[in-house]
Amino acid sequence: MAKIRVWIDPRDNCISDMVCVSICPDVFEMSPEDNKSQIVEQYRKDGNIAEGIVPEDFKDCVEQAAAACPVQIIHFEEVAE
């Protein structure tokens, strides 16, 4: 089964409107440090708050979050396991 690589770039451009969190809370959360979007700890790649590998089950919500992001900084691609 494929997985989805998701990354937030450039994360500094996040305007903290939380649309990604409201659409896809299993993947995105707000950082308590800078109040910007980050990947939930469970799915972070190598501890990177701005990049993660998530199950294919989350593809639809990641795609919707990326499309809804007002600053278009959420990116994703399918990756082989």
Buried (B, 14 or more C-beta within 10 A) or exposed (E): EEBBBBBBEEBEEBEEEBBBBEBBEBBBBBBEEEEBBBBBEEBBBEEEBBBBBBEBEBBEBBBBBBEBBEEEBBBBEEEEE
